[in-house]
């Protein structure tokens, strides 16, 4: 198991697709087809607007579009599986026939994951790290989908040290994935910035991010427009693109591979600079 985060590795996905991780940062564009997401709720909740936004993000440099039908912001009202599916499946079906873009379904529900992959999704992005519905791991194993396993501190007692808690939670998630037969090369980890973490914990995770490479999997990071950036910069969510890009560069230099963002163009430019710096150290 390599712990070199910049070593080239193939990420196998559903429907015979792959992505190359390591030498170059990849961007995952956020497409919330919800009425209540924290910074863009209601902006892309029609099929026409969602497709236009996906096309714009792809043109700006996104290699992956992550489609979510339920807000994960603190205090958001939960939705039923059928409502989530009604929101995301038409978008996935429409996008699956468009070019080379890779599609990700942002869900913790196994039923939604399965239907999304049938509709054309390549990746399952589980914000509960397989620890809410373990069957998500079974779906990933059965379909060959790429699997993003995210750390969360919600609904449990965290360890005092934020890095120790990453290892504690994610090692259990990796055990669940292994028991289901998910290949190690199919897994990307996410430290879950903002998910039951205060500003101090989020900043500490950025400062100590390289320690997480010990787990041996590539990392996806999602700091985009998060509340802790507002606490640092004093800016409202829609104006946190520059702050997000600053964290993207810091995390790329520490080993992150995939960057889940709202503002694709500014992060694409920032990450090109980070990759140019890394190339001088190769």
C-alpha atoms as a printed R data frame, in Angstrom:
    type eleno elety resid chain resno       x      y       z
1   ATOM     1    CA   UNK     A     1   0.000  0.000   0.000
2   ATOM     2    CA   UNK     A     2   1.699  3.209  -1.190
3   ATOM     3    CA   UNK     A     3   1.651  6.225   1.083
4   ATOM     4    CA   UNK     A     4   3.051  8.518  -1.629
5   ATOM     5    CA   UNK     A     5   0.030 10.729  -2.418
6   ATOM     6    CA   UNK     A     6   1.525 11.893  -5.715
7   ATOM     7    CA   UNK     A     7   2.250  8.426  -7.136
8   ATOM     8    CA   UNK     A     8   0.148  7.649 -10.188
9   ATOM     9    CA   UNK     A     9  -2.730  5.272  -9.538
10  ATOM    10    CA   UNK     A    10  -5.856  4.336 -11.439
11  ATOM    11    CA   UNK     A    11  -9.216  4.809  -9.766
12  ATOM    12    CA   UNK     A    12 -11.590  2.200 -11.260
13  ATOM    13    CA   UNK     A    13 -15.186  3.371 -11.612
14  ATOM    14    CA   UNK     A    14 -18.515  1.938 -12.716
15  ATOM    15    CA   UNK     A    15 -19.285  1.384 -16.402
16  ATOM    16    CA   UNK     A    16 -15.651  0.636 -17.200
17  ATOM    17    CA   UNK     A    17 -14.388  4.161 -16.547
18  ATOM    18    CA   UNK     A    18 -11.187  5.103 -14.727
19  ATOM    19    CA   UNK     A    19  -9.543  8.286 -13.495
20  ATOM    20    CA   UNK     A    20  -5.847  8.846 -12.873
21  ATOM    21    CA   UNK     A    21  -5.037 10.185  -9.413
22  ATOM    22    CA   UNK     A    22  -1.795 11.500  -7.995
23  ATOM    23    CA   UNK     A    23   0.298 13.522 -10.450
24  ATOM    24    CA   UNK     A    24  -2.403 16.094 -11.221
25  ATOM    25    CA   UNK     A    25  -5.202 17.497  -9.069
26  ATOM    26    CA   UNK     A    26  -8.748 16.681 -10.164
27  ATOM    27    CA   UNK     A    27 -11.786 18.837  -9.546
28  ATOM    28    CA   UNK     A    28 -15.227 17.574  -8.568
29  ATOM    29    CA   UNK     A    29 -17.892 20.185  -9.230
30  ATOM    30    CA   UNK     A    30 -20.774 20.390  -6.753
31  ATOM    31    CA   UNK     A    31 -24.269 20.156  -8.233
32  ATOM    32    CA   UNK     A    32 -26.918 20.401  -5.516
33  ATOM    33    CA   UNK     A    33 -30.363 19.755  -6.974
34  ATOM    34    CA   UNK     A    34 -31.958 20.783  -3.692
35  ATOM    35    CA   UNK     A    35 -34.029 23.726  -2.457
36  ATOM    36    CA   UNK     A    36 -32.081 24.167   0.790
37  ATOM    37    CA   UNK     A    37 -28.332 23.561   0.439
38  ATOM    38    CA   UNK     A    38 -26.345 26.082   2.459
39  ATOM    39    CA   UNK     A    39 -24.946 28.272  -0.330
40  ATOM    40    CA   UNK     A    40 -26.750 27.374  -3.556
41  ATOM    41    CA   UNK     A    41 -30.068 25.864  -2.492
42  ATOM    42    CA   UNK     A    42 -32.768 26.348  -5.116
43  ATOM    43    CA   UNK     A    43 -30.399 27.577  -7.830
44  ATOM    44    CA   UNK     A    44 -30.192 24.284  -9.732
45  ATOM    45    CA   UNK     A    45 -33.375 22.463  -8.736
46  ATOM    46    CA   UNK     A    46 -34.807 22.237 -12.258
47  ATOM    47    CA   UNK     A    47 -33.420 19.898 -14.880
48  ATOM    48    CA   UNK     A    48 -32.605 22.704 -17.297
49  ATOM    49    CA   UNK     A    49 -30.668 24.743 -14.717
50  ATOM    50    CA   UNK     A    50 -28.877 21.667 -13.392
51  ATOM    51    CA   UNK     A    51 -27.701 20.627 -16.840
52  ATOM    52    CA   UNK     A    52 -26.527 24.142 -17.658
53  ATOM    53    CA   UNK     A    53 -24.533 24.314 -14.419
54  ATOM    54    CA   UNK     A    54 -22.968 20.908 -15.050
55  ATOM    55    CA   UNK     A    55 -21.901 21.986 -18.539
56  ATOM    56    CA   UNK     A    56 -20.409 25.210 -17.165
57  ATOM    57    CA   UNK     A    57 -18.455 23.376 -14.475
58  ATOM    58    CA   UNK     A    58 -17.127 20.851 -16.976
59  ATOM    59    CA   UNK     A    59 -16.049 23.648 -19.313
60  ATOM    60    CA   UNK     A    60 -14.268 25.365 -16.402
61  ATOM    61    CA   UNK     A    61 -12.227 22.265 -15.606
62  ATOM    62    CA   UNK     A    62 -14.282 19.851 -13.518
63  ATOM    63    CA   UNK     A    63 -13.475 16.205 -14.248
64  ATOM    64    CA   UNK     A    64 -16.322 14.966 -12.031
65  ATOM    65    CA   UNK     A    65 -19.817 16.286 -11.299
66  ATOM    66    CA   UNK     A    66 -21.143 15.340  -7.850
67  ATOM    67    CA   UNK     A    67 -24.953 15.324  -7.811
68  ATOM    68    CA   UNK     A    68 -26.804 15.543  -4.505
69  ATOM    69    CA   UNK     A    69 -30.500 15.514  -3.743
70  ATOM    70    CA   UNK     A    70 -30.477 16.066   0.028
71  ATOM    71    CA   UNK     A    71 -28.841 18.928   1.866
72  ATOM    72    CA   UNK     A    72 -26.200 17.886   4.394
73  ATOM    73    CA   UNK     A    73 -25.915 21.290   6.085
74  ATOM    74    CA   UNK     A    74 -26.435 21.291   9.866
75  ATOM    75    CA   UNK     A    75 -30.128 21.382  10.720
76  ATOM    76    CA   UNK     A    76 -31.345 20.544   7.220
77  ATOM    77    CA   UNK     A    77 -34.670 18.743   6.978
78  ATOM    78    CA   UNK     A    78 -34.228 15.112   5.885
79  ATOM    79    CA   UNK     A    79 -35.932 13.972   2.710
80  ATOM    80    CA   UNK     A    80 -37.321 10.575   1.796
81  ATOM    81    CA   UNK     A    81 -35.425  8.212  -0.462
82  ATOM    82    CA   UNK     A    82 -38.067  8.599  -3.157
83  ATOM    83    CA   UNK     A    83 -37.821 12.404  -3.076
84  ATOM    84    CA   UNK     A    84 -34.033 12.249  -3.246
85  ATOM    85    CA   UNK     A    85 -34.248  9.896  -6.208
86  ATOM    86    CA   UNK     A    86 -36.816 12.056  -8.000
87  ATOM    87    CA   UNK     A    87 -34.354 14.947  -7.780
88  ATOM    88    CA   UNK     A    88 -31.144 13.240  -8.848
89  ATOM    89    CA   UNK     A    89 -32.032 10.469 -11.285
90  ATOM    90    CA   UNK     A    90 -33.307 12.662 -14.164
91  ATOM    91    CA   UNK     A    91 -30.146 14.764 -13.938
92  ATOM    92    CA   UNK     A    92 -27.867 11.709 -13.950
93  ATOM    93    CA   UNK     A    93 -29.749 10.148 -16.858
94  ATOM    94    CA   UNK     A    94 -29.493 13.358 -18.869
95  ATOM    95    CA   UNK     A    95 -25.812 13.905 -18.097
96  ATOM    96    CA   UNK     A    96 -24.775 10.301 -18.681
97  ATOM    97    CA   UNK     A    97 -25.015 10.825 -22.436
98  ATOM    98    CA   UNK     A    98 -22.942 14.015 -22.438
99  ATOM    99    CA   UNK     A    99 -19.260 13.688 -23.274
100 ATOM   100    CA   UNK     A   100 -16.605 12.282 -20.996
101 ATOM   101    CA   UNK     A   101 -17.696 13.794 -17.701
102 ATOM   102    CA   UNK     A   102 -17.603 11.437 -14.726
103 ATOM   103    CA   UNK     A   103 -20.707 11.444 -12.531
104 ATOM   104    CA   UNK     A   104 -20.859 10.984  -8.767
105 ATOM   105    CA   UNK     A   105 -23.949 10.450  -6.624
106 ATOM   106    CA   UNK     A   106 -23.812 12.153  -3.235
107 ATOM   107    CA   UNK     A   107 -25.882  9.826  -1.052
108 ATOM   108    CA   UNK     A   108 -25.700  7.612   2.015
109 ATOM   109    CA   UNK     A   109 -28.627  5.445   0.835
110 ATOM   110    CA   UNK     A   110 -27.877  2.122  -0.827
111 ATOM   111    CA   UNK     A   111 -31.111  2.166  -2.844
112 ATOM   112    CA   UNK     A   112 -30.353  5.606  -4.252
113 ATOM   113    CA   UNK     A   113 -26.767  4.607  -4.997
114 ATOM   114    CA   UNK     A   114 -27.908  1.538  -6.919
115 ATOM   115    CA   UNK     A   115 -30.469  3.440  -8.987
116 ATOM   116    CA   UNK     A   116 -27.985  6.231  -9.664
117 ATOM   117    CA   UNK     A   117 -25.377  3.821 -10.967
118 ATOM   118    CA   UNK     A   118 -28.010  2.166 -13.157
119 ATOM   119    CA   UNK     A   119 -28.808  5.653 -14.494
120 ATOM   120    CA   UNK     A   120 -25.159  6.278 -15.375
121 ATOM   121    CA   UNK     A   121 -23.286  7.385 -12.231
122 ATOM   122    CA   UNK     A   122 -19.707  6.180 -11.835
123 ATOM   123    CA   UNK     A   123 -18.952  7.050  -8.191
124 ATOM   124    CA   UNK     A   124 -20.803  6.825  -4.882
125 ATOM   125    CA   UNK     A   125 -19.936  9.600  -2.418
126 ATOM   126    CA   UNK     A   126 -21.112  8.566   1.058
127 ATOM   127    CA   UNK     A   127 -21.023 11.347   3.664
128 ATOM   128    CA   UNK     A   128 -21.645  8.840   6.459
129 ATOM   129    CA   UNK     A   129 -18.625  6.722   5.584
130 ATOM   130    CA   UNK     A   130 -20.627  3.478   5.182
131 ATOM   131    CA   UNK     A   131 -21.604  3.676   8.838
132 ATOM   132    CA   UNK     A   132 -25.241  4.621   8.321
133 ATOM   133    CA   UNK     A   133 -26.147  2.148   5.554
134 ATOM   134    CA   UNK     A   134 -23.463 -0.518   5.241
135 ATOM   135    CA   UNK     A   135 -25.163 -1.802   2.092
136 ATOM   136    CA   UNK     A   136 -23.641  1.133   0.182
137 ATOM   137    CA   UNK     A   137 -20.407 -0.863   0.280
138 ATOM   138    CA   UNK     A   138 -22.196 -3.890  -1.185
139 ATOM   139    CA   UNK     A   139 -23.515 -1.758  -4.050
140 ATOM   140    CA   UNK     A   140 -20.041 -0.409  -4.784
141 ATOM   141    CA   UNK     A   141 -18.587 -3.921  -4.787
142 ATOM   142    CA   UNK     A   142 -21.339 -5.313  -7.026
143 ATOM   143    CA   UNK     A   143 -21.240 -2.499  -9.581
144 ATOM   144    CA   UNK     A   144 -17.548 -1.641  -9.619
145 ATOM   145    CA   UNK     A   145 -18.301  1.954  -8.686
146 ATOM   146    CA   UNK     A   146 -15.682  4.233  -7.255
147 ATOM   147    CA   UNK     A   147 -16.365  4.840  -3.576
148 ATOM   148    CA   UNK     A   148 -15.736  8.014  -1.577
149 ATOM   149    CA   UNK     A   149 -15.787  7.308   2.158
150 ATOM   150    CA   UNK     A   150 -16.194 10.452   4.233
151 ATOM   151    CA   UNK     A   151 -15.404 10.989   7.891
152 ATOM   152    CA   UNK     A   152 -18.103 12.550  10.030
153 ATOM   153    CA   UNK     A   153 -18.345 13.471  13.667
154 ATOM   154    CA   UNK     A   154 -22.134 13.600  13.673
155 ATOM   155    CA   UNK     A   155 -24.191 11.499  16.087
156 ATOM   156    CA   UNK     A   156 -21.225 10.044  17.961
157 ATOM   157    CA   UNK     A   157 -18.567 10.838  20.546
158 ATOM   158    CA   UNK     A   158 -15.382 12.053  18.870
159 ATOM   159    CA   UNK     A   159 -11.854 11.550  20.118
160 ATOM   160    CA   UNK     A   160 -10.242 14.768  21.409
161 ATOM   161    CA   UNK     A   161  -7.533 14.861  18.741
162 ATOM   162    CA   UNK     A   162  -9.010 15.485  15.251
163 ATOM   163    CA   UNK     A   163  -6.380 13.415  13.441
164 ATOM   164    CA   UNK     A   164  -6.755 10.493  15.846
165 ATOM   165    CA   UNK     A   165 -10.497 10.641  15.252
166 ATOM   166    CA   UNK     A   166  -9.947 10.430  11.485
167 ATOM   167    CA   UNK     A   167  -8.010  7.190  11.919
168 ATOM   168    CA   UNK     A   168 -10.522  5.809  14.431
169 ATOM   169    CA   UNK     A   169 -13.561  6.420  12.228
170 ATOM   170    CA   UNK     A   170 -12.096  5.714   8.793
171 ATOM   171    CA   UNK     A   171 -10.389  2.469   9.760
172 ATOM   172    CA   UNK     A   172 -13.810  1.130  10.721
173 ATOM   173    CA   UNK     A   173 -15.226  2.334   7.407
174 ATOM   174    CA   UNK     A   174 -12.406  0.617   5.546
175 ATOM   175    CA   UNK     A   175 -13.172 -2.607   7.406
176 ATOM   176    CA   UNK     A   176 -16.797 -2.382   6.242
177 ATOM   177    CA   UNK     A   177 -15.671 -1.828   2.665
178 ATOM   178    CA   UNK     A   178 -13.249 -4.752   2.843
179 ATOM   179    CA   UNK     A   179 -15.910 -7.063   4.287
180 ATOM   180    CA   UNK     A   180 -18.176 -6.169   1.353
181 ATOM   181    CA   UNK     A   181 -15.458 -6.954  -1.168
182 ATOM   182    CA   UNK     A   182 -14.691 -3.396  -2.306
183 ATOM   183    CA   UNK     A   183 -11.213 -3.265  -3.796
184 ATOM   184    CA   UNK     A   184  -8.750 -0.951  -2.080
185 ATOM   185    CA   UNK     A   185  -8.043  0.771  -5.393
186 ATOM   186    CA   UNK     A   186 -11.729  1.744  -5.692
187 ATOM   187    CA   UNK     A   187 -11.663  3.798  -2.473
188 ATOM   188    CA   UNK     A   188 -10.989  7.491  -1.983
189 ATOM   189    CA   UNK     A   189 -11.196  8.968   1.524
190 ATOM   190    CA   UNK     A   190 -12.589 12.353   2.597
191 ATOM   191    CA   UNK     A   191 -11.795 13.985   5.972
192 ATOM   192    CA   UNK     A   192 -15.244 15.597   6.074
193 ATOM   193    CA   UNK     A   193 -14.409 19.246   6.616
194 ATOM   194    CA   UNK     A   194 -17.272 20.947   8.418
195 ATOM   195    CA   UNK     A   195 -19.108 17.799   9.436
196 ATOM   196    CA   UNK     A   196 -19.384 18.226  13.219
197 ATOM   197    CA   UNK     A   197 -16.040 20.014  13.288
198 ATOM   198    CA   UNK     A   198 -15.478 23.522  14.591
199 ATOM   199    CA   UNK     A   199 -13.160 26.075  12.983
200 ATOM   200    CA   UNK     A   200 -10.212 25.043  15.136
201 ATOM   201    CA   UNK     A   201 -10.604 21.380  14.188
202 ATOM   202    CA   UNK     A   202 -10.903 22.198  10.486
203 ATOM   203    CA   UNK     A   203  -7.801 24.381  10.511
204 ATOM   204    CA   UNK     A   204  -5.905 21.734  12.474
205 ATOM   205    CA   UNK     A   205  -6.819 19.114   9.880
206 ATOM   206    CA   UNK     A   206  -5.474 21.327   7.110
207 ATOM   207    CA   UNK     A   207  -2.262 22.028   9.038
208 ATOM   208    CA   UNK     A   208  -1.731 18.319   9.799
209 ATOM   209    CA   UNK     A   209  -3.213 16.875   6.642
210 ATOM   210    CA   UNK     A   210  -0.065 15.058   5.520
211 ATOM   211    CA   UNK     A   211  -0.369 12.801   8.576
212 ATOM   212    CA   UNK     A   212  -3.494 11.273   7.028
213 ATOM   213    CA   UNK     A   213  -1.523  9.860   4.091
214 ATOM   214    CA   UNK     A   214  -0.568  6.995   6.415
215 ATOM   215    CA   UNK     A   215  -3.917  5.380   5.549
216 ATOM   216    CA   UNK     A   216  -2.612  4.774   2.028
217 ATOM   217    CA   UNK     A   217  -5.700  5.858   0.086
218 ATOM   218    CA   UNK     A   218  -6.097  8.949  -2.092
219 ATOM   219    CA   UNK     A   219  -7.959 11.878  -0.549
220 ATOM   220    CA   UNK     A   220 -10.875 13.975  -1.690
221 ATOM   221    CA   UNK     A   221 -11.349 17.244   0.190
222 ATOM   222    CA   UNK     A   222 -14.392 19.489   0.398
223 ATOM   223    CA   UNK     A   223 -13.720 22.807   2.081
224 ATOM   224    CA   UNK     A   224 -15.774 24.788  -0.425
225 ATOM   225    CA   UNK     A   225 -17.542 27.802   1.107
226 ATOM   226    CA   UNK     A   226 -17.610 26.094   4.517
227 ATOM   227    CA   UNK     A   227 -18.499 27.998   7.663
228 ATOM   228    CA   UNK     A   228 -14.971 27.902   9.073
229 ATOM   229    CA   UNK     A   229 -13.802 29.895   6.043
230 ATOM   230    CA   UNK     A   230 -16.391 32.499   6.922
231 ATOM   231    CA   UNK     A   231 -15.019 32.648  10.452
232 ATOM   232    CA   UNK     A   232 -11.498 33.158   9.105
233 ATOM   233    CA   UNK     A   233 -12.321 35.646   6.321
234 ATOM   234    CA   UNK     A   234 -15.537 37.260   7.530
235 ATOM   235    CA   UNK     A   235 -17.178 36.560   4.181
236 ATOM   236    CA   UNK     A   236 -20.585 35.127   3.316
237 ATOM   237    CA   UNK     A   237 -20.791 31.712   1.570
238 ATOM   238    CA   UNK     A   238 -20.993 32.992  -2.007
239 ATOM   239    CA   UNK     A   239 -17.861 35.110  -1.450
240 ATOM   240    CA   UNK     A   240 -15.626 32.354  -0.062
241 ATOM   241    CA   UNK     A   241 -14.161 31.209  -3.391
242 ATOM   242    CA   UNK     A   242 -10.742 32.749  -2.759
243 ATOM   243    CA   UNK     A   243 -10.601 31.307   0.748
244 ATOM   244    CA   UNK     A   244 -11.579 27.921  -0.665
245 ATOM   245    CA   UNK     A   245  -8.826 28.123  -3.287
246 ATOM   246    CA   UNK     A   246  -6.266 28.912  -0.574
247 ATOM   247    CA   UNK     A   247  -7.212 25.731   1.272
248 ATOM   248    CA   UNK     A   248  -7.167 23.777  -2.000
249 ATOM   249    CA   UNK     A   249  -3.550 24.772  -2.592
250 ATOM   250    CA   UNK     A   250  -2.522 23.969   0.991
251 ATOM   251    CA   UNK     A   251  -4.220 20.579   0.849
252 ATOM   252    CA   UNK     A   252  -2.850 19.747  -2.593
253 ATOM   253    CA   UNK     A   253   0.691 20.406  -1.425
254 ATOM   254    CA   UNK     A   254  -0.022 18.099   1.543
255 ATOM   255    CA   UNK     A   255  -1.248 15.285  -0.711
256 ATOM   256    CA   UNK     A   256  -4.960 15.670  -1.521
257 ATOM   257    CA   UNK     A   257  -5.977 14.380  -4.953
258 ATOM   258    CA   UNK     A   258  -9.583 15.458  -5.636
259 ATOM   259    CA   UNK     A   259 -11.182 18.793  -4.760
260 ATOM   260    CA   UNK     A   260 -14.947 19.106  -4.349
261 ATOM   261    CA   UNK     A   261 -15.832 22.746  -5.032
262 ATOM   262    CA   UNK     A   262 -18.583 25.138  -6.077
263 ATOM   263    CA   UNK     A   263 -16.283 27.661  -7.806
264 ATOM   264    CA   UNK     A   264 -14.520 25.525 -10.376
265 ATOM   265    CA   UNK     A   265 -12.546 28.108 -12.367
266 ATOM   266    CA   UNK     A   266 -10.770 29.791  -9.444
267 ATOM   267    CA   UNK     A   267  -9.839 26.450  -7.892
268 ATOM   268    CA   UNK     A   268  -8.684 25.081 -11.244
269 ATOM   269    CA   UNK     A   269  -6.246 27.980 -11.605
270 ATOM   270    CA   UNK     A   270  -5.026 27.682  -8.027
271 ATOM   271    CA   UNK     A   271  -4.447 23.954  -8.370
272 ATOM   272    CA   UNK     A   272  -2.523 24.379 -11.617
273 ATOM   273    CA   UNK     A   273  -0.117 26.569  -9.684
274 ATOM   274    CA   UNK     A   274   0.110 23.976  -6.899
275 ATOM   275    CA   UNK     A   275   0.818 21.228  -9.440
276 ATOM   276    CA   UNK     A   276   3.508 23.357 -11.086
277 ATOM   277    CA   UNK     A   277   5.189 23.739  -7.688
278 ATOM   278    CA   UNK     A   278   4.947 20.000  -7.035
279 ATOM   279    CA   UNK     A   279   6.449 19.221 -10.445
280 ATOM   280    CA   UNK     A   280   9.644 21.029  -9.392
281 ATOM   281    CA   UNK     A   281   9.986 18.608  -6.479
282 ATOM   282    CA   UNK     A   282   9.368 15.468  -8.536
